[in-house]
Amino acid sequence: MSSPEPFGARLRQAMDTRGPLCVGIDPHASLLTAWGLDDDVNGLERFTRTVVEALADRVAVLKPQSAFFERFGSRGVAVLERAVAEARAAGALVLMDAKRGDIGSTMGAYAEAFLDRGSPLFSDAVTVSPYLGFGSLRPALDQAVLSGCGVFVLALTSNPEGAEVQRATASGGSSLAQLMLDHMAGENAGADPMGPVGAVVGATLGAAGVDLDINGPLLAPGIGAQGATPADLPGVFGGAVRNVVPSVSRGVLRYGPDAVALRTAAERFAEEIRVAVGEA
Ligand SMILES: O=C(O)c1cc(=O)[nH]c(=O)n1[C@@H]1O[C@H](COP(=O)(O)O)[C@@H](O)[C@H]1O
């Protein structure tokens, strides 16, 4: 069997043809209510299908937040499985926002769940936490390469509480986040156009103050509901801004359930990103 096209190449192509915007699928109870839906599995299904049908044929990345599906148990996870398959079939890359992190042997099972082509939840990429030690991610990193998938590793998260851990000084004297970014750069070394290991860096942070030259994608959540705007991206990411995948969930979703309004909101963010990144 020929090896699958690497994730870095697939993502770069999607960013070039569709623009870099990632829209998060976060079915908060309050959003279901605002859309006139019940906070139950049927509401979840309607909400998710509407977002996928409105956006999967046009945005580069859709990022379902697993927690909002898991809260409904197995029936919620079944909705998630269908959404992943339908979004991928419509041409979006699916980044499963699961933020898994565990000892290596358990990480192997997470890698099978999200990055093995035979799994019901097979996605193009998954978010993980490196704070059990970067080496604990090895099974996911290896499985990603085998499957042509990506792994997005938390570096500097968008929430203010993240700093006490991520800005702490690591044994070598740099910040813990920088140490993780250095590991990511090592994984991606030599890849063209970029490697499969992405970093998550909040768009809310102001100047990131770390070296983001990892030869990989940089997921930037925090735009919209958390207060960041596309205009903030050059200030946070500097010269690395062309590798940024800006991510918006509630900032787009609040315009539903009308599909045209969802598309218009996504297009508005996409245009603001084009302007901000184009001028950088
Ligand atoms: O990995 C993420 O996507 C993520 C990392 C981070 O640092 N901050 C962050 O908000 N997220 C996720 O991005 C989404 C943000 O949603 P909104 O604030 O509604 O745009 C949520 O699903 C968060 O779990």
Ligand as a Chemical Component Dictionary entry (heavy atoms), coordinates in Angstrom:
data_LIG
# 
_chem_comp.id                   LIG 
_chem_comp.type                 NON-POLYMER 
_chem_comp.pdbx_formal_charge   0 
_chem_comp.three_letter_code    LIG 
# 
loop_
_chem_comp_atom.comp_id 
_chem_comp_atom.atom_id 
_chem_comp_atom.alt_atom_id 
_chem_comp_atom.type_symbol 
_chem_comp_atom.charge 
_chem_comp_atom.model_Cartn_x 
_chem_comp_atom.model_Cartn_y 
_chem_comp_atom.model_Cartn_z 
_chem_comp_atom.pdbx_ordinal 
LIG O1  O1  O 0 -7.163  23.317 21.552 1  
LIG C1  C1  C 0 -8.036  24.196 21.445 2  
LIG O2  O2  O 0 -8.727  24.283 20.454 3  
LIG C2  C2  C 0 -8.091  25.240 22.481 4  
LIG C3  C3  C 0 -6.893  25.601 23.052 5  
LIG C4  C4  C 0 -6.825  26.771 23.820 6  
LIG O3  O3  O 0 -5.758  27.191 24.257 7  
LIG N1  N1  N 0 -7.973  27.477 24.044 8  
LIG C5  C5  C 0 -9.182  27.090 23.525 9  
LIG O4  O4  O 0 -10.168 27.809 23.721 10 
LIG N2  N2  N 0 -9.270  25.922 22.810 11 
LIG C6  C6  C 0 -10.576 25.411 22.363 12 
LIG O5  O5  O 0 -11.057 26.272 21.353 13 
LIG C7  C7  C 0 -12.477 26.458 21.500 14 
LIG C8  C8  C 0 -12.728 27.924 21.761 15 
LIG O6  O6  O 0 -14.082 28.212 21.594 16 
LIG P1  P1  P 0 -14.629 29.736 21.448 17 
LIG O7  O7  O 0 -14.079 30.477 22.607 18 
LIG O8  O8  O 0 -16.093 29.544 21.466 19 
LIG O9  O9  O 0 -14.103 30.241 20.117 20 
LIG C9  C9  C 0 -12.912 25.539 22.627 21 
LIG O10 O10 O 0 -13.338 24.306 22.072 22 
LIG C10 C10 C 0 -11.656 25.336 23.439 23 
LIG O11 O11 O 0 -11.635 24.074 24.072 24 
# 
loop_
_chem_comp_bond.comp_id 
_chem_comp_bond.atom_id_1 
_chem_comp_bond.atom_id_2 
_chem_comp_bond.value_order 
_chem_comp_bond.pdbx_ordinal 
LIG O1  C1  DOUB 1  
LIG C1  O2  SING 2  
LIG C1  C2  SING 3  
LIG C2  C3  DOUB 4  
LIG C2  N2  SING 5  
LIG C3  C4  SING 6  
LIG C4  O3  DOUB 7  
LIG C4  N1  SING 8  
LIG N1  C5  SING 9  
LIG C5  O4  DOUB 10 
LIG C5  N2  SING 11 
LIG N2  C6  SING 12 
LIG C6  O5  SING 13 
LIG C6  C10 SING 14 
LIG O5  C7  SING 15 
LIG C7  C8  SING 16 
LIG C7  C9  SING 17 
LIG C8  O6  SING 18 
LIG O6  P1  SING 19 
LIG P1  O7  DOUB 20 
LIG P1  O8  SING 21 
LIG P1  O9  SING 22 
LIG C9  O10 SING 23 
LIG C9  C10 SING 24 
LIG C10 O11 SING 25 
# 
